[in-house]
Amino acid sequence: MERTEKMMVRWMCGVSLKNQRERSISTENLRDRLGIDSVTDVVQRGRLRWFGHVERKSKDDWVSACRELEVDGRLGKGRPRKTWMECVVDDMRKVGLKREDAQFRSTRKAGLMGKASNP
């Protein structure tokens, strides 16, 4: 996904990797020139926004019941697939948010937009 995004950003800016001079221009610089965020950041913000919505639900709601659901069965070889909650925990750690911040929209929104998480 990230590779495709980088190719598309370079294509939109008219920068080719064949040209030696243009090869040194970073994708971050090109993204700044276009005024867009990386697809990873957009997905991360969406995931944290949805987590805040689900976290504010009542405990007897069906969505909250599904979050605690564990499926029985045999595990395959190797590391198990990363769960949605593991991704959310990683995202919260990167942004500097805590689980309790989901209850306060202003704190969560400030953390999602890259501002200080403690107003």
N, C-alpha and C positions, 0 to 999 in steps of 0.2 A: 504494500500500500504506500509506504513512504517512498519507495523507488519510483513508482508511477507518479506520485505527487511532485517529486523533484524534476522528473522529465517534463511534466506539464508546465511547471513554473519556468523552466528554462525555455520551453517552446513559446510560452506567452511573452517572454521578454526578448525573444529572438536571439538567445545566446546558445551557441553550439559548443559541444565538448570537443569538436574537431579542431577548432581554433585554439592555439596554445594560450593566447592572451585572455580569451574568454573563459578558459578552463579554470583560471585562478579565482574567478568570481564565485563567492560562496552562494549557496541556495538561500541562506538566511538574508544576505544582502538583497537578493532578487525578490524575496518575499516581502522585505521591508519596502522595496521600490513599488511593489504592487499593492501594498497595504493589506495583506492577507495573513492569517494565522496558519500554522501547520495543521495538517489533518489530525495529527496526534493530539494537539492541544484542543481542537474542536471536539474530538471524541471524548477526551478526558473531561472537559467541561460538561458535556451532555450526560456522561455517566454520573458525575457528582451531582448534577441538577436532579436527575432521576432519583438518586439515592436520598437526597434531601426530601423529595416528595414522598417517597416510600417510608422514610424514617418518621415522618410526621403523622403517618396513618395510625389509627388506633390498633391496639394489640390483637383485637378480635377480628380485624379485617382479613379477608382471604389472602391479600397480598403479603401481609405479615406472616401468615401461616405458611405460605409457600417459601418464604425466605429461610425458615428453619427446617425445611423438609430435607431428609436424607434418604437417598435411594440405596436399597440393599442390592447386593450382587458382588460378583468377583471383580477385582481390579486387574487391569491388563499389565503388561510389562512396562517398565519405565516410570517416569514421573507422571502422575495424573494430570489431566488438563487443568489449567488454572481456572478457578471459579470466579464468578462475577464479583463476589465479596472480596476475594484476594486482590482483584484489580482495583476495587474501590478503596481498599485500605492503602494500597500503594499510591493511588492518586491523592488521597488525603494527606499522606506523609509528604509527598512532593510539594503540595500546595501549602501545607502547614495548617490544616484543619483538623479538628477533633470530631468525634462522633456526636458530641453534645452540640456542636455548632450547627447541626442540621435543624435544630429547633429555632434558631435565630436567623432569619433570612438575610438580614443586613450583614451579619458576620460572614455567613456562607457566601453571599454574593461578592463581598469584598475579596474574599479568599479566591474565588473562582476567577475574578478579573485581574488577579495578580497584584492586588494591593495588600497592605498589611492586614493580617487576619484579626488583630485586636484593635478595634477603633478607639 
